[in-house]
Amino acid sequence: MLAEMPEVSELHPVPDAHVPVLVFKLCGVSIDLLYANLAHVVIPDDLDLSQDSILHNVDEQAVSSLNGCRVTDQILRLVPNIPSFRTILRFMRYWGKRRGVYSNVIGFLGGINWAILVARICQLYPNASPSMLISRFFRVYSQWKWPNPVTLCHIEEGPLGLPVWDPRRNFRDRGHQMPIITPAYPCMNSSYNVSTNTRYLMVQEFTRGYEICQVFIISE
């Protein structure tokens, strides 16, 4: 159906990926459309993806696909000030790209990682202005005792028995260098690609960012 639409170009399905995706451009805008196969005969218009029951009788790929929406919605429920959160997230994504530390594929951080890190700062300083939140972001994460995880809420075991991030029980989870845990069930480490070297580089960049912020604060 997409291939027959004149507005769609550069269509590339990737069905065997960890998260099945259709990559294409719609009217020149790049789109990554995730796919999930649900255990429903008919998909209702008012389908609530936030309910854990949506994950019943679906495979691991579908769980990963659905968690994209579920995590995003849960983040917005957990931050105290959504406008401030969005402002800081735009800034941090721009900053990360400019400093060369924005890429999940090569071991740095991707969009969801930055969103969770920003959301945690918003939780810690709910009444701070956006400019102050930026300074706090750099200070907190330049001094964070990794690999202690960044979480937005308690990690729930959940009703469906799906595996969640738990380094006490899962040997693989113990090797994660910079755990940034998704807030929706099943809670996962969204930054499993981070290595010791890329974590070191990011901490160096956070430290540099904090030092620059301090210079501006002192000058004012």
N, CA, C and O of each residue as an XYZ file, in Angstrom:
880
protein
N       0.827     -1.209      0.000
C       0.000      0.000      0.000
C       0.862      1.261      0.000
O       0.573      2.222     -0.713
N       1.915      1.245      0.802
C       2.810      2.405      0.850
C       3.537      2.588     -0.483
O       3.726      3.712     -0.948
N       3.941      1.472     -1.090
C       4.685      1.549     -2.344
C       3.862      2.177     -3.457
O       4.418      2.761     -4.387
N       2.548      2.064     -3.369
C       1.668      2.606     -4.405
C       1.317      4.069     -4.173
O       0.679      4.691     -5.022
N       1.720      4.623     -3.045
C       1.407      6.021     -2.743
C       2.442      6.948     -3.372
O       3.633      6.760     -3.127
N       2.048      7.934     -4.167
C       3.007      8.829     -4.816
C       3.787      9.688     -3.811
O       4.885     10.153     -4.118
N       3.226      9.900     -2.617
C       3.913     10.720     -1.611
C       5.069      9.977     -0.944
O       5.900     10.597     -0.280
N       5.129      8.648     -1.117
C       6.118      7.818     -0.437
C       7.294      7.526     -1.364
O       7.114      7.182     -2.532
N       8.504      7.672     -0.818
C       9.721      7.362     -1.577
C      10.714      6.653     -0.659
O      10.564      6.667      0.562
N      11.718      6.039     -1.255
C      12.803      5.369     -0.529
C      12.262      4.382      0.515
O      12.684      4.390      1.671
N      11.336      3.547      0.091
C      10.697      2.589      0.990
C      11.572      1.350      1.161
O      11.926      0.690      0.183
N      11.919      1.040      2.415
C      12.766     -0.122      2.714
C      12.203     -0.864      3.926
O      12.341     -0.379      5.049
N      11.574     -2.023      3.734
C      11.128     -2.822      4.888
C      12.297     -3.603      5.489
O      13.145     -4.127      4.766
N      12.329     -3.672      6.820
C      13.357     -4.450      7.522
C      12.632     -5.399      8.479
O      12.602     -5.156      9.685
N      12.048     -6.483      7.946
C      11.195     -7.357      8.765
C      11.953     -8.195      9.783
O      11.372     -8.617     10.782
N      13.244     -8.447      9.550
C      14.007     -9.339     10.431
C      14.779     -8.591     11.513
O      15.553     -9.202     12.250
N      14.581     -7.283     11.619
C      15.268     -6.507     12.655
C      14.725     -6.865     14.028
O      13.646     -7.445     14.143
N      15.480     -6.517     15.079
C      15.013     -6.747     16.453
C      13.655     -6.089     16.659
O      12.784     -6.636     17.337
N      13.485     -4.923     16.074
C      12.187     -4.248     16.036
C      11.817     -4.074     14.570
O      12.387     -3.209     13.905
N      10.873     -4.872     14.032
C      10.513     -4.764     12.606
C      10.089     -3.345     12.250
O       9.322     -2.714     12.977
N      10.589     -2.856     11.138
C      10.378     -1.451     10.813
C      10.260     -1.257      9.302
O      10.871     -1.984      8.519
N       9.469     -0.271      8.913
C       9.414      0.216      7.542
C      10.066      1.596      7.522
O       9.621      2.511      8.215
N      11.104      1.735      6.739
C      11.815      3.000      6.622
C      11.436      3.630      5.292
O      11.565      2.995      4.246
N      10.970      4.875      5.323
C      10.576      5.542      4.083
C      10.511      7.045      4.295
O      10.660      7.541      5.412
N      10.286      7.755      3.203
C      10.061      9.192      3.271
C       8.637      9.482      2.805
O       8.189      8.972      1.778
N       7.942     10.300      3.568
C       6.580     10.719      3.238
C       6.600     12.220      3.005
O       6.797     13.002      3.935
N       6.393     12.618      1.746
C       6.478     14.036      1.367
C       7.828     14.626      1.778
O       7.914     15.781      2.194
N       8.873     13.819      1.653
C      10.225     14.276      1.964
C      10.623     14.153      3.414
O      11.774     14.428      3.755
N       9.699     13.742      4.295
C       9.992     13.608      5.728
C      10.338     12.152      6.041
O       9.570     11.252      5.705
N      11.480     11.913      6.677
C      11.914     10.557      7.005
C      11.034      9.965      8.103
O      10.786     10.603      9.125
N      10.565      8.736      7.879
C       9.671      8.051      8.807
C      10.213      6.653      9.090
O      10.598      5.932      8.169
N      10.241      6.272     10.371
C      10.479      4.885     10.772
C       9.168      4.361     11.355
O       8.782      4.751     12.457
N       8.484      3.484     10.627
C       7.181      2.972     11.051
C       7.361      1.570     11.623
O       7.665      0.625     10.895
N       7.171      1.447     12.940
C       7.335      0.156     13.600
C       6.125     -0.734     13.341
O       5.015     -0.256     13.109
N       6.370     -2.032     13.385
C       5.301     -3.012     13.133
C       5.157     -3.934     14.334
O       6.150     -4.397     14.894
N       3.915     -4.199     14.725
C       3.636     -5.161     15.787
C       2.426     -5.997     15.400
O       1.415     -5.468     14.939
N       2.537     -7.299     15.589
C       1.452     -8.228     15.286
C       0.711     -8.534     16.584
O       1.230     -9.257     17.434
N      -0.503     -7.990     16.749
C      -1.261     -8.150     17.980
C      -2.220     -9.335     17.903
O      -2.641     -9.755     16.826
N      -2.548     -9.858     19.081
C      -3.472    -10.993     19.170
C      -4.911    -10.491     19.184
O      -5.676    -10.786     20.102
N      -5.270     -9.723     18.145
C      -6.624     -9.182     18.020
C      -7.158     -9.495     16.622
O      -6.434     -9.383     15.633
N      -8.413     -9.882     16.553
C      -9.040    -10.082     15.251
C      -9.281     -8.729     14.581
O      -9.084     -8.576     13.376
N      -9.714     -7.748     15.386
C      -9.957     -6.389     14.907
C      -9.282     -5.415     15.867
O      -9.368     -5.580     17.084
N      -8.612     -4.403     15.323
C      -7.976     -3.385     16.154
C      -8.972     -2.254     16.386
O      -9.325     -1.556     15.436
N      -9.436     -2.051     17.617
C     -10.417     -0.986     17.877
C      -9.780      0.398     17.793
O      -8.576      0.551     17.995
N     -10.596      1.397     17.494
C     -10.100      2.768     17.382
C      -9.585      3.306     18.714
O      -8.685      4.144     18.745
N     -10.167      2.814     19.823
C      -9.782      3.324     21.139
C      -8.798      2.392     21.854
O      -8.781      2.345     23.084
N      -7.998      1.667     21.115
C      -7.024      0.743     21.698
C      -6.065      1.482     22.630
O      -5.438      2.460     22.225
N      -5.948      1.021     23.871
C      -5.093      1.653     24.875
C      -3.802      0.851     25.002
O      -3.786     -0.219     25.610
N      -2.723      1.371     24.429
C      -1.443      0.654     24.456
C      -0.785      0.665     25.828
O       0.160     -0.088     26.064
N      -1.272      1.509     26.738
C      -0.646      1.597     28.060
C      -0.999      0.400     28.946
O      -0.316      0.149     29.939
N      -2.054     -0.340     28.601
C      -2.451     -1.494     29.399
C      -1.506     -2.673     29.154
O      -1.215     -3.016     28.008
N      -1.030     -3.289     30.244
C      -0.110     -4.422     30.104
C      -0.752     -5.593     29.368
O      -0.045     -6.416     28.787
N      -2.068     -5.679     29.384
C      -2.764     -6.784     28.722
C      -2.544     -6.782     27.211
O      -2.757     -7.802     26.555
N      -2.115     -5.637     26.650
C      -1.859     -5.546     25.216
C      -0.707     -6.459     24.806
O      -0.580     -6.820     23.636
N       0.138     -6.833     25.782
C       1.311     -7.657     25.517
C       1.011     -9.152     25.613
O       1.897     -9.984     25.417
N      -0.228     -9.480     25.912
C      -0.597    -10.892     26.075
C      -0.586    -11.606     24.724
O      -1.181    -11.132     23.756
N       0.091    -12.739     24.671
C       0.142    -13.604     23.473
C       0.796    -12.920     22.273
O       0.403    -13.175     21.135
N       1.790    -12.052     22.506
C       2.550    -11.472     21.399
C       4.011    -11.916     21.519
O       4.472    -12.266     22.605
N       4.731    -11.897     20.397
C       6.115    -12.361     20.424
C       7.054    -11.245     20.873
O       6.631    -10.110     21.095
N       8.333    -11.587     21.001
C       9.325    -10.649     21.533
C       9.472     -9.420     20.638
O       9.645     -8.308     21.137
N       9.402     -9.614     19.321
C       9.504     -8.484     18.405
C       8.351     -7.507     18.597
O       8.552     -6.293     18.589
N       7.154     -8.033     18.769
C       5.988     -7.169     18.964
C       6.089     -6.408     20.283
O       5.711     -5.239     20.358
N       6.599     -7.072     21.329
C       6.788     -6.396     22.614
C       7.726     -5.214     22.450
O       7.467     -4.130     22.973
N       8.821     -5.423     21.722
C       9.789     -4.337     21.501
C       9.170     -3.193     20.703
O       9.406     -2.023     21.003
N       8.377     -3.535     19.686
C       7.735     -2.506     18.871
C       6.736     -1.695     19.699
O       6.727     -0.465     19.653
N       5.905     -2.396     20.447
C       4.886     -1.712     21.260
C       5.511     -0.854     22.347
O       4.957      0.176     22.728
N       6.663     -1.279     22.844
C       7.292     -0.524     23.923
C       7.754      0.859     23.476
O       7.932      1.744     24.314
N       7.950      1.063     22.181
C       8.292      2.401     21.710
C       7.217      3.401     22.093
O       7.512      4.455     22.657
N       5.959      3.068     21.786
C       4.830      3.944     22.146
C       4.579      3.939     23.641
O       4.328      4.989     24.233
N       4.645      2.768     24.257
C       4.343      2.645     25.682
C       5.329      3.435     26.534
O       4.938      4.086     27.503
N       6.600      3.377     26.174
C       7.624      4.112     26.926
C       7.442      5.617     26.766
O       7.538      6.364     27.740
N       7.180      6.063     25.535
C       6.979      7.493     25.297
C       5.808      8.033     26.114
O       5.917      9.083     26.747
N       4.691      7.313     26.097
C       3.522      7.742     26.856
C       3.802      7.760     28.359
O       3.365      8.665     29.071
N       4.533      6.751     28.832
C       4.820      6.667     30.262
C       5.758      7.782     30.709
O       5.607      8.307     31.812
N       6.717      8.148     29.878
C       7.613      9.260     30.212
C       6.821     10.538     30.426
O       7.060     11.269     31.387
N       5.879     10.809     29.532
C       5.073     12.031     29.651
C       4.193     12.007     30.901
O       3.855     13.060     31.442
N       3.824     10.820     31.357
C       3.046     10.732     32.598
C       3.921     10.989     33.828
O       3.425     11.439     34.861
N       5.213     10.705     33.717
C       6.094     10.748     34.879
C       6.833     12.066     35.055
O       7.364     12.324     36.135
N       6.883     12.911     34.024
C       7.582     14.191     34.171
C       6.628     15.223     34.773
O       5.443     15.232     34.438
N       7.130     16.098     35.660
C       6.249     17.068     36.325
C       5.843     18.241     35.448
O       4.803     18.857     35.682
N       6.658     18.562     34.430
C       6.389     19.724     33.597
C       6.727     19.363     32.151
O       7.892     19.386     31.755
N       5.704     19.032     31.369
C       5.933     18.550     30.007
C       6.566     19.612     29.104
O       7.492     19.276     28.365
N       6.119     20.883     29.120
C       6.772     21.893     28.271
C       8.267     22.040     28.560
O       9.065     22.142     27.628
N       8.656     22.053     29.829
C      10.078     22.146     30.174
C      10.826     20.909     29.697
O      11.934     21.009     29.171
N      10.220     19.756     29.882
C      10.840     18.511     29.432
C      11.116     18.551     27.934
O      12.208     18.190     27.495
N      10.139     18.986     27.151
C      10.313     19.012     25.699
C      11.366     20.031     25.282
O      12.132     19.791     24.348
N      11.405     21.161     25.969
C      12.408     22.185     25.643
C      13.815     21.655     25.885
O      14.691     21.793     25.032
N      14.032     21.047     27.053
C      15.354     20.536     27.384
C      15.728     19.374     26.476
O      16.887     19.243     26.083
N      14.765     18.536     26.143
C      15.072     17.393     25.275
C      15.507     17.855     23.892
O      16.441     17.297     23.315
N      14.836     18.870     23.357
C      15.259     19.410     22.055
C      16.698     19.916     22.132
O      17.508     19.669     21.239
N      16.998     20.629     23.218
C      18.350     21.154     23.378
C      19.370     20.031     23.472
O      20.397     20.073     22.794
N      19.101     19.022     24.306
C      20.077     17.963     24.524
C      20.279     17.117     23.265
O      21.395     16.674     22.996
N      19.233     16.892     22.505
C      19.395     16.146     21.258
C      20.260     16.934     20.271
O      21.131     16.369     19.609
N      20.014     18.229     20.183
C      20.823     19.078     19.301
C      22.275     19.087     19.779
O      23.199     18.937     18.980
N      22.468     19.263     21.077
C      23.819     19.285     21.644
C      24.531     17.953     21.392
O      25.701     17.936     21.009
N      23.817     16.825     21.612
C      24.429     15.520     21.417
C      24.885     15.299     19.982
O      25.949     14.728     19.741
N      24.075     15.753     19.031
C      24.458     15.610     17.626
C      25.655     16.484     17.291
O      26.550     16.060     16.560
N      25.677     17.699     17.818
C      26.792     18.613     17.559
C      28.099     18.099     18.163
O      29.173     18.319     17.603
N      28.006     17.414     19.304
C      29.203     16.919     19.980
C      29.564     15.496     19.566
O      30.546     14.943     20.061
N      28.783     14.892     18.662
C      29.123     13.576     18.136
C      28.848     12.424     19.087
O      29.475     11.371     18.976
N      27.914     12.606     20.027
C      27.597     11.531     20.971
C      26.126     11.112     20.849
O      25.534     10.601     21.801
N      25.550     11.336     19.669
C      24.147     10.987     19.433
C      24.096      9.883     18.392
O      24.026     10.150     17.192
N      24.131      8.639     18.857
C      23.992      7.503     17.948
C      23.985      6.218     18.753
O      25.018      5.802     19.279
N      22.834      5.595     18.848
C      22.730      4.319     19.546
C      23.499      3.232     18.817
O      24.038      2.318     19.442
N      23.548      3.332     17.491
C      24.139      2.276     16.667
C      25.629      2.114     16.950
O      26.130      0.989     16.970
N      26.345      3.216     17.168
C      27.796      3.144     17.358
C      28.193      3.265     18.825
O      29.344      3.570     19.137
N      27.236      3.026     19.728
C      27.590      2.925     21.136
C      27.382      4.164     21.972
O      27.786      4.198     23.134
N      26.760      5.185     21.407
C      26.442      6.373     22.211
C      24.954      6.308     22.588
O      24.450      5.218     22.860
N      24.254      7.415     22.612
C      22.863      7.438     23.043
C      21.939      7.851     21.905
O      22.273      8.731     21.111
N      20.771      7.208     21.832
C      19.758      7.553     20.855
C      18.628      8.347     21.489
O      18.714      8.754     22.648
N      17.567      8.565     20.716
C      16.492      9.440     21.150
C      15.856      9.055     22.471
O      15.646      9.912     23.330
N      15.541      7.756     22.651
C      14.869      7.341     23.881
C      15.797      7.478     25.081
O      15.343      7.787     26.183
N      17.096      7.249     24.877
C      18.057      7.399     25.975
C      18.099      8.833     26.484
O      18.058      9.076     27.690
N      18.179      9.779     25.552
C      18.200     11.194     25.940
C      16.900     11.579     26.624
O      16.911     12.350     27.583
N      15.780     11.051     26.144
C      14.485     11.393     26.741
C      14.414     10.940     28.196
O      13.930     11.682     29.051
N      14.891      9.734     28.486
C      14.847      9.230     29.858
C      15.795     10.020     30.755
O      15.442     10.351     31.886
N      16.998     10.326     30.261
C      17.938     11.111     31.061
C      17.372     12.492     31.389
O      17.479     12.954     32.525
N      16.773     13.145     30.401
C      16.177     14.466     30.626
C      14.994     14.366     31.591
O      14.839     15.204     32.480
N      14.168     13.343     31.413
C      13.002     13.171     32.287
C      13.422     13.004     33.741
O      12.755     13.515     34.641
N      14.519     12.296     33.979
C      14.989     12.103     35.359
C      15.423     13.424     35.987
O      15.167     13.668     37.166
N      16.070     14.264     35.211
C      16.470     15.576     35.723
C      15.236     16.416     36.025
O      15.201     17.132     37.025
N      14.229     16.333     35.172
C      12.984     17.065     35.430
C      12.309     16.579     36.710
O      11.704     17.366     37.437
N      12.417     15.284     36.981
C      11.868     14.752     38.229
C      12.639     15.256     39.438
O      12.048     15.594     40.463
N      13.957     15.307     39.317
C      14.798     15.721     40.444
C      14.637     17.203     40.766
O      14.734     17.605     41.925
N      14.388     18.019     39.730
C      14.276     19.472     39.921
C      12.982     19.963     39.267
O      13.029     20.630     38.233
N      11.831     19.641     39.857
C      10.541     19.912     39.205
C      10.223     21.395     39.029
O       9.413     21.745     38.170
N      10.835     22.270     39.814
C      10.511     23.700     39.754
C      11.603     24.532     39.081
O      11.507     25.759     39.043
N      12.632     23.881     38.553
C      13.750     24.608     37.960
C      13.387     25.117     36.566
O      12.566     24.519     35.871
N      14.006     26.220     36.170
C      13.826     26.777     34.834
C      14.584     25.920     33.821
O      15.493     25.185     34.208
N      14.235     25.997     32.535
C      14.949     25.204     31.529
C      16.456     25.440     31.526
O      17.224     24.488     31.383
N      16.895     26.695     31.683
C      18.331     26.963     31.687
C      19.016     26.286     32.867
O      20.128     25.774     32.735
N      18.351     26.284     34.024
C      18.924     25.619     35.192
C      18.922     24.106     35.014
O      19.848     23.428     35.459
N      17.897     23.578     34.373
C      17.834     22.140     34.143
C      18.978     21.660     33.253
O      19.496     20.560     33.446
N      19.373     22.480     32.282
C      20.499     22.107     31.419
C      21.772     21.981     32.243
O      22.514     21.009     32.101
N      22.028     22.962     33.105
C      23.204     22.913     33.965
C      23.152     21.703     34.886
O      24.160     21.027     35.086
N      21.977     21.430     35.446
C      21.820     20.277     36.335
C      22.027     18.965     35.581
O      22.602     18.019     36.120
N      21.564     18.912     34.348
C      21.764     17.718     33.533
C      23.253     17.392     33.434
O      23.674     16.270     33.717
N      24.032     18.372     33.036
C      25.469     18.132     32.863
C      26.136     17.779     34.195
O      27.000     16.903     34.241
N      25.743     18.452     35.269
C      26.370     18.190     36.567
C      26.039     16.790     37.066
O      26.925     16.054     37.502
N      24.770     16.428     37.001
C      24.349     15.129     37.535
C      25.006     13.978     36.784
O      25.521     13.047     37.401
N      24.990     14.038     35.449
C      25.482     12.882     34.687
C      26.998     12.877     34.521
O      27.573     11.850     34.161
N      27.645     13.992     34.773
C      29.117     13.964     34.804
C      29.611     13.325     36.096
O      30.748     12.857     36.160
N      28.755     13.301     37.138
C      29.136     12.745     38.435
C      28.399     11.446     38.765
O      28.583     10.891     39.848
N      27.578     10.961     37.854
C      26.782      9.758     38.116
C      27.687      8.539     38.315
O      28.673      8.361     37.599
N      27.340      7.710     39.288
C      28.153      6.531     39.603
C      27.719      5.348     38.730
O      27.087      4.404     39.203
N      28.076      5.427     37.445
C      27.782      4.312     36.551
C      28.566      3.082     37.002
O      29.691      3.229     37.480
N      28.020      1.886     36.870
C      26.804      1.525     36.145
C      25.521      1.508     36.985
O      24.616      0.733     36.676
N      25.409      2.324     38.022
C      24.104      2.461     38.681
C      23.082      2.932     37.646
O      23.366      3.858     36.886
N      21.904      2.316     37.602
C      20.955      2.632     36.528
C      20.225      3.951     36.740
O      20.022      4.383     37.875
N      19.836      4.584     35.646
C      18.925      5.731     35.673
C      17.519      5.188     35.453
O      17.242      4.571     34.425
N      16.633      5.416     36.418
C      15.257      4.933     36.321
C      14.291      6.071     36.625
O      14.616      6.989     37.379
N      13.117      6.005     36.042
C      12.075      7.002     36.290
C      11.028      6.496     37.278
O      10.258      7.284     37.827
N      10.999      5.187     37.506
C      10.029      4.600     38.425
C      10.566      3.245     38.861
O      11.587      2.773     38.362
N       9.864      2.637     39.792
C      10.265      1.322     40.278
C      10.122      0.291     39.158
O       9.158      0.324     38.392
N      11.085     -0.621     39.070
C      11.043     -1.677     38.060
C      10.071     -2.761     38.520
O      10.324     -3.462     39.500
N       8.964     -2.888     37.805
C       7.920     -3.847     38.159
C       8.159     -5.189     37.465
O       8.573     -5.246     36.307
N       7.888     -6.260     38.201
C       7.992     -7.597     37.614
C       6.898     -7.823     36.573
O       7.128     -8.492     35.566
N       5.711     -7.268     36.812
C       4.627     -7.377     35.845
C       3.875     -8.686     35.932
O       4.352     -9.649     36.533
N       2.689     -8.721     35.326
C       1.812     -9.898     35.452
C       2.036    -10.992     34.416
O       1.486    -12.085     34.552
N       2.836    -10.722     33.379
C       2.914    -11.661     32.258
C       4.182    -12.503     32.240
O       4.364    -13.337     31.353
N       5.062    -12.287     33.218
C       6.281    -13.085     33.287
C       7.317    -12.739     32.244
O       8.212    -13.544     31.985
N       7.226    -11.556     31.629
C       8.222    -11.150     30.637
C       9.520    -10.763     31.337
O       9.475    -10.225     32.444
N      10.674    -11.020     30.725
C      11.947    -10.681     31.374
C      12.127     -9.172     31.485
O      11.874     -8.437     30.531
N      12.566     -8.719     32.653
C      12.860     -7.311     32.888
C      14.330     -7.177     33.273
O      14.983     -8.151     33.647
N      14.835     -5.949     33.173
C      16.247     -5.710     33.496
C      16.480     -5.972     34.978
O      15.844     -5.357     35.835
N      17.397     -6.890     35.271
C      17.700     -7.233     36.657
C      19.094     -7.859     36.720
O      19.235     -9.062     36.502
N      20.125     -7.062     37.014
C      21.490     -7.604     37.038
C      21.723     -8.609     38.154
O      22.710     -9.343     38.124
N      20.829     -8.655     39.142
C      20.987     -9.635     40.217
C      20.705    -11.047     39.731
O      21.286    -12.013     40.225
N      19.801    -11.161     38.749
C      19.402    -12.478     38.261
C      19.875    -12.764     36.845
O      20.074    -13.924     36.485
N      20.058    -11.730     36.038
C      20.431    -11.908     34.631
C      21.897    -11.568     34.433
O      22.308    -10.418     34.586
N      22.674    -12.572     34.094
C      24.121    -12.373     33.953
C      24.436    -11.345     32.881
O      25.358    -10.546     33.041
N      23.678    -11.357     31.786
C      23.936    -10.434     30.678
C      23.773     -8.978     31.111
O      24.499     -8.098     30.649
N      22.810     -8.733     32.007
C      22.554     -7.361     32.448
C      23.704     -6.794     33.283
O      23.860     -5.576     33.373
N      24.503     -7.661     33.887
C      25.600     -7.188     34.739
C      26.693     -6.512     33.944
O      27.459     -5.722     34.496
N      26.781     -6.803     32.665
C      27.837     -6.211     31.845
C      27.485     -4.863     31.246
O      28.324     -4.255     30.581
N      26.274     -4.378     31.459
C      25.856     -3.097     30.886
C      26.607     -1.946     31.552
O      26.687     -1.863     32.778
N      27.149     -1.072     30.729
C      28.025     -0.011     31.208
C      27.292      1.256     31.628
O      27.780      1.996     32.482
N      26.148      1.511     31.048
C      25.455      2.781     31.292
C      23.948      2.533     31.258
O      23.269      3.016     30.352
N      23.418      1.792     32.221
C      22.002      1.386     32.157
C      21.040      2.578     32.252
O      21.072      3.347     33.213
N      20.193      2.708     31.241
C      19.128      3.719     31.213
C      17.842      2.938     30.980
O      17.581      2.480     29.867
N      17.037      2.785     32.033
C      15.969      1.809     32.055
C      14.645      2.422     31.602
O      14.242      3.481     32.083
N      13.979      1.746     30.678
C      12.686      2.223     30.195
C      11.637      2.077     31.296
O      11.688      1.117     32.064
N      10.679      3.019     31.388
C       9.719      3.011     32.496
C       8.492      2.136     32.304
O       7.751      1.916     33.262
N       8.251      1.631     31.106
C       7.057      0.818     30.848
C       7.407     -0.665     30.926
O       8.502     -1.075     30.541
N       6.477     -1.456     31.422
C       6.685     -2.898     31.500
C       6.685     -3.526     30.098
O       5.826     -3.201     29.278
N       7.645     -4.424     29.818
C       8.745     -4.878     30.661
C       9.937     -3.911     30.596
O      10.415     -3.571     29.514
N      10.403     -3.479     31.765
C      11.499     -2.501     31.831
C      12.781     -3.106     31.247
O      13.195     -4.201     31.629
N      13.397     -2.374     30.318
C      14.603     -2.844     29.642
C      15.680     -1.775     29.697
O      15.393     -0.597     29.910
N      16.922     -2.197     29.503
C      18.011     -1.239     29.371
C      18.040     -0.730     27.939
O      18.308     -1.491     27.010
N      17.764      0.549     27.762
C      17.685      1.121     26.416
C      19.054      1.477     25.854
O      19.160      1.873     24.693
N      20.107      1.342     26.666
C      21.446      1.766     26.221
C      22.446      0.611     26.293
O      23.592      0.794     26.703
N      21.994     -0.584     25.886
C      22.855     -1.761     25.994
C      24.054     -1.713     25.047
O      25.009     -2.469     25.225
N      24.015     -0.829     24.040
C      25.136     -0.735     23.094
C      26.309      0.074     23.634
O      27.388      0.053     23.041
N      26.127      0.782     24.739
C      27.193      1.625     25.277
C      28.339      0.749     25.792
O      28.125     -0.223     26.516
N      29.554      1.120     25.400
C      30.747      0.405     25.848
C      31.493      1.239     26.887
O      31.115      2.376     27.169
N      32.549      0.668     27.449
C      33.361      1.408     28.417
C      33.937      2.666     27.783
O      33.964      3.724     28.412
N      34.397      2.555     26.538
C      35.012      3.699     25.864
C      34.000      4.792     25.533
O      34.267      5.973     25.755
N      32.834      4.401     25.000
C      31.848      5.428     24.643
C      31.264      6.079     25.900
O      30.940      7.266     25.889
N      31.130      5.309     26.975
C      30.670      5.911     28.230
C      31.680      6.944     28.730
O      31.297      8.027     29.173
N      32.949      6.613     28.660
C      33.990      7.548     29.078
C      33.925      8.841     28.266
O      34.029      9.936     28.819
N      33.751      8.705     26.950
C      33.677      9.894     26.103
C      32.467     10.754     26.442
O      32.554     11.982     26.448
N      31.333     10.105     26.726
C      30.137     10.878     27.058
C      30.274     11.592     28.398
O      29.834     12.733     28.543
N      30.878     10.927     29.373
C      31.094     11.580     30.667
C      32.019     12.780     30.498
O      31.829     13.813     31.141
N      33.015     12.643     29.637
C      33.908     13.777     29.355
C      33.122     14.940     28.751
O      33.353     16.099     29.097
N      32.204     14.628     27.858
C      31.390     15.680     27.233
C      30.431     16.309     28.248
O      30.212     17.520     28.222
N      29.865     15.500     29.134
C      28.994     16.049     30.178
C      29.779     16.988     31.090
O      29.284     18.042     31.489
N      31.004     16.594     31.412
C      31.858     17.439     32.258
C      32.179     18.752     31.560
O      32.127     19.819     32.171
N      32.508     18.668     30.279
C      32.776     19.879     29.501
C      31.553     20.785     29.477
O      31.671     21.999     29.646
N      30.361     20.188     29.265
C      29.136     20.976     29.242
C      28.879     21.678     30.556
O      28.453     22.832     30.574
N      29.137     20.985     31.668
C      28.915     21.591     32.981
C      29.885     22.742     33.225
O      29.507     23.770     33.786
N      31.126     22.568     32.807
C      32.121     23.635     32.987
C      31.734     24.877     32.189
O      31.911     25.999     32.664
N      31.210     24.683     30.986
C      30.766     25.830     30.186
C      29.588     26.538     30.854
O      29.533     27.767     30.900
N      28.648     25.742     31.370
C      27.500     26.329     32.072
C      27.951     27.135     33.273
O      27.406     28.203     33.550
N      28.948     26.627     33.991
C      29.444     27.354     35.171
C      30.060     28.674     34.783
O      29.920     29.657     35.511
N      30.741     28.722     33.653
C      31.352     29.971     33.192
C      30.262     31.010     32.918
O      30.410     32.175     33.288
N      29.178     30.598     32.278
C      28.086     31.534     31.977
C      27.391     31.985     33.253
O      27.019     33.152     33.372
N      27.209     31.071     34.217
C      26.544     31.445     35.467
C      27.378     32.460     36.235
O      26.844     33.435     36.765
N      28.693     32.233     36.295
C      29.596     33.154     37.004
C      29.633     34.512     36.326
O      29.636     35.547     36.992
N      29.661     34.505     34.974
C      29.737     35.777     34.234
C      28.486     36.606     34.400
O      28.528     37.831     34.289
N      27.357     35.941     34.669
C      26.123     36.678     34.842
C      26.027     37.297     36.239
O      25.038     37.959     36.554
